[in-house]
Amino acid sequence: MKKVLCIAVAALLGLGNLNAQDAKFGAVAGYHNLSMKVSEDSASVSADGNGFYVGVSGEFTLSETLNLQTELQYASASQGDSANLIVLPILAKYYILMSLVYWQGLN
């Protein structure tokens, strides 16, 4: 949890240094397959669902080797009951080389 908090703070502090030419925006859409499992003591419950999502994305350059990618997605999932979700994935990308990227994120 401390690592996630440190990354989030570093990303927010870096956003203050953004210039307009350092941001890329686009649209995203796709299919998702969701699964959830909850266990407590000897009992467990699981559920699966699938659906589609649409949204917008933005990638911001924080330094020469570090980018922050965010998306805002509307997702619809169904299995019996339908669920409509707003999803905000955040991804930090570290460019080791121009063609080799290490990334870590939250969903």
Buried (B, 14 or more C-beta within 10 A) or exposed (E): EEEEEEBEEBBEEBEEEEEEEEEEEEEEEEEBEBEEEEEEEEEEEEBEBEBEBEBEBEBBBBEEBBBBBBBEBEBBBEEEEEEEEEEEBBBBBEBEEEEEEEEEBEE
